Amino acid sequence: MEAKTGTSRITDLKISGLGGAIGVNSVRFEQAVLGAAMPENQLREDYVRARLRRDPDGKLIAIPFPTQDGAMLLTLANADGLIRRRPRAPTAPKGTLIDVIVFDHLGSPF
């Protein structure tokens, strides 16, 4: 990751759809500190539902929900954002700098 803590950047993100890629422009990734360890990732890029908060110094902290099953809609409803996990990302210990998508357009205070 090249971005520094507290910075944001605009990135084009391609999402695979039925029959091709759908372009999603201007997805904003924020830098956050991982609030809980995460296991290594598999072959695809994943977006993990998370709660976000600020520590006393104002740093954004991302805490992944322990269960990410697609049928668990309550975790999506309670999520403040998504943690981006790159393909084959190694185990990430608590305190690792990560990229998150903040759901600020839904009224999130972050």
RAQUIDA-V657752 format. One record per helix or strand of 2 or more residues. SS is the DSSP state (hx for helix, st for strand). FROM is the first residue (numbers start at 1). TO is the last residue. Records with the same first field share a line. If there is no record, write none. Layout:
BEGIN
SS=FROM-TO  FROM-TO
END
This chain:
BEGIN
st=8-17  20-34  46-54  60-64  81-85  97-102
hx=73-78  104-106
END
